[in-house]
Amino acid sequence: KPGREDDFVAAWDALSQWTLDHGFDTHGTLVRDRADPLRFVSFGPWRSAEDAERWRSEPGVAERLSRLETLLESFEPGTYDVVMRVS
């Protein structure tokens, strides 16, 4: 939502820190669209799909995601598979 960008970043950081503090072995990245500074995309790898599902089922995650959603115009979660890497 316009004017709430800093609040969103803080809430995303809180969710990320909660994730690490609760023993989930992952990391995340939050990027911001230069052409549309209201658009953010976050992503991160999980060791397994089961780990991601376990994380999603945690009550603390739902609580923190709901805080994030109050700051958003839309939210499109997904689970993706790596098809190719270039390095």
Phi and psi in degrees as GROMACS dihedral restraints (atoms count N, CA, C in turn):
[ dihedral_restraints ]
;  ai    aj    ak    al  type     phi  dphi    fc
    3     4     5     6     1   -55.0    20    10
    4     5     6     7     1   135.5    20    10
    6     7     8     9     1    84.3    20    10
    7     8     9    10     1    -4.6    20    10
    9    10    11    12     1  -110.7    20    10
   10    11    12    13     1    12.9    20    10
   12    13    14    15     1   -58.3    20    10
   13    14    15    16     1   -46.2    20    10
   15    16    17    18     1   -65.3    20    10
   16    17    18    19     1   -36.5    20    10
   18    19    20    21     1   -64.4    20    10
   19    20    21    22     1   -40.4    20    10
   21    22    23    24     1   -62.7    20    10
   22    23    24    25     1   -46.4    20    10
   24    25    26    27     1   -60.5    20    10
   25    26    27    28     1   -42.0    20    10
   27    28    29    30     1   -64.4    20    10
   28    29    30    31     1   -41.6    20    10
   30    31    32    33     1   -68.3    20    10
   31    32    33    34     1   -38.0    20    10
   33    34    35    36     1   -63.3    20    10
   34    35    36    37     1   -43.0    20    10
   36    37    38    39     1   -62.3    20    10
   37    38    39    40     1   -41.3    20    10
   39    40    41    42     1   -61.3    20    10
   40    41    42    43     1   -42.7    20    10
   42    43    44    45     1   -63.7    20    10
   43    44    45    46     1   -42.5    20    10
   45    46    47    48     1   -62.8    20    10
   46    47    48    49     1   -45.1    20    10
   48    49    50    51     1   -65.2    20    10
   49    50    51    52     1   -40.4    20    10
   51    52    53    54     1   -58.8    20    10
   52    53    54    55     1   -43.9    20    10
   54    55    56    57     1   -58.0    20    10
   55    56    57    58     1   -48.5    20    10
   57    58    59    60     1   -66.9    20    10
   58    59    60    61     1   -42.2    20    10
   60    61    62    63     1   -64.1    20    10
   61    62    63    64     1   -22.4    20    10
   63    64    65    66     1  -100.5    20    10
   64    65    66    67     1    20.1    20    10
   66    67    68    69     1    80.8    20    10
   67    68    69    70     1    13.0    20    10
   69    70    71    72     1   -81.0    20    10
   70    71    72    73     1   125.7    20    10
   72    73    74    75     1   -90.5    20    10
   73    74    75    76     1    83.1    20    10
   75    76    77    78     1  -156.5    20    10
   76    77    78    79     1   179.1    20    10
   78    79    80    81     1  -147.2    20    10
   79    80    81    82     1   159.5    20    10
   81    82    83    84     1  -131.0    20    10
   82    83    84    85     1   161.5    20    10
   84    85    86    87     1  -132.1    20    10
   85    86    87    88     1   134.7    20    10
   87    88    89    90     1  -115.6    20    10
   88    89    90    91     1   124.7    20    10
   90    91    92    93     1  -120.8    20    10
   91    92    93    94     1   154.5    20    10
   93    94    95    96     1  -122.0    20    10
   94    95    96    97     1   136.8    20    10
   96    97    98    99     1   -74.0    20    10
   97    98    99   100     1   120.7    20    10
   99   100   101   102     1   -66.1    20    10
  100   101   102   103     1   -34.3    20    10
  102   103   104   105     1   -76.8    20    10
  103   104   105   106     1   -24.0    20    10
  105   106   107   108     1  -139.1    20    10
  106   107   108   109     1    85.2    20    10
  108   109   110   111     1   -64.2    20    10
  109   110   111   112     1    -4.1    20    10
  111   112   113   114     1   -88.3    20    10
  112   113   114   115     1    -6.9    20    10
  114   115   116   117     1  -102.6    20    10
  115   116   117   118     1   124.4    20    10
  117   118   119   120     1  -121.5    20    10
  118   119   120   121     1   149.5    20    10
  120   121   122   123     1  -132.8    20    10
  121   122   123   124     1   134.0    20    10
  123   124   125   126     1  -123.3    20    10
  124   125   126   127     1   149.4    20    10
  126   127   128   129     1  -156.8    20    10
  127   128   129   130     1   160.6    20    10
  129   130   131   132     1  -174.1    20    10
  130   131   132   133     1   152.1    20    10
  132   133   134   135     1   -84.8    20    10
  133   134   135   136     1   149.0    20    10
  135   136   137   138     1  -117.3    20    10
  136   137   138   139     1   149.9    20    10
  138   139   140   141     1   -64.4    20    10
  139   140   141   142     1   -31.6    20    10
  141   142   143   144     1  -155.2    20    10
  142   143   144   145     1   161.4    20    10
  144   145   146   147     1   -63.6    20    10
  145   146   147   148     1   -32.4    20    10
  147   148   149   150     1   -64.6    20    10
  148   149   150   151     1   -39.8    20    10
  150   151   152   153     1   -62.0    20    10
  151   152   153   154     1   -41.9    20    10
  153   154   155   156     1   -64.0    20    10
  154   155   156   157     1   -42.4    20    10
  156   157   158   159     1   -65.8    20    10
  157   158   159   160     1   -39.7    20    10
  159   160   161   162     1   -61.7    20    10
  160   161   162   163     1   -42.8    20    10
  162   163   164   165     1   -61.2    20    10
  163   164   165   166     1   -47.1    20    10
  165   166   167   168     1   -61.5    20    10
  166   167   168   169     1   -28.9    20    10
  168   169   170   171     1   -84.0    20    10
  169   170   171   172     1    -7.7    20    10
  171   172   173   174     1   -69.7    20    10
  172   173   174   175     1   132.0    20    10
  174   175   176   177     1   -57.8    20    10
  175   176   177   178     1   -34.7    20    10
  177   178   179   180     1   -64.2    20    10
  178   179   180   181     1   -30.1    20    10
  180   181   182   183     1   -70.8    20    10
  181   182   183   184     1   -48.3    20    10
  183   184   185   186     1   -57.1    20    10
  184   185   186   187     1   -42.3    20    10
  186   187   188   189     1   -61.9    20    10
  187   188   189   190     1   -45.1    20    10
  189   190   191   192     1   -73.6    20    10
  190   191   192   193     1   -35.1    20    10
  192   193   194   195     1   -65.2    20    10
  193   194   195   196     1   -36.5    20    10
  195   196   197   198     1   -66.5    20    10
  196   197   198   199     1   -34.0    20    10
  198   199   200   201     1   -63.7    20    10
  199   200   201   202     1   -43.1    20    10
  201   202   203   204     1   -61.7    20    10
  202   203   204   205     1   -44.0    20    10
  204   205   206   207     1   -62.4    20    10
  205   206   207   208     1   -27.8    20    10
  207   208   209   210     1   -67.9    20    10
  208   209   210   211     1   -16.7    20    10
  210   211   212   213     1   -98.8    20    10
  211   212   213   214     1    -1.4    20    10
  213   214   215   216     1  -112.2    20    10
  214   215   216   217     1   151.6    20    10
  216   217   218   219     1   -86.1    20    10
  217   218   219   220     1   -32.0    20    10
  219   220   221   222     1  -153.5    20    10
  220   221   222   223     1   157.9    20    10
  222   223   224   225     1  -144.6    20    10
  223   224   225   226     1   124.2    20    10
  225   226   227   228     1  -126.9    20    10
  226   227   228   229     1    84.0    20    10
  228   229   230   231     1   -72.8    20    10
  229   230   231   232     1   157.1    20    10
  231   232   233   234     1  -164.8    20    10
  232   233   234   235     1   165.2    20    10
  234   235   236   237     1  -123.7    20    10
  235   236   237   238     1   127.7    20    10
  237   238   239   240     1  -126.6    20    10
  238   239   240   241     1   153.6    20    10
  240   241   242   243     1  -110.0    20    10
  241   242   243   244     1   140.2    20    10
  243   244   245   246     1   -69.3    20    10
  244   245   246   247     1   129.4    20    10
  246   247   248   249     1  -101.5    20    10
  247   248   249   250     1   -37.8    20    10
  249   250   251   252     1  -158.0    20    10
  250   251   252   253     1   148.9    20    10
  252   253   254   255     1  -127.2    20    10
  253   254   255   256     1   143.8    20    10
  255   256   257   258     1  -119.6    20    10
  256   257   258   259     1   129.8    20    10
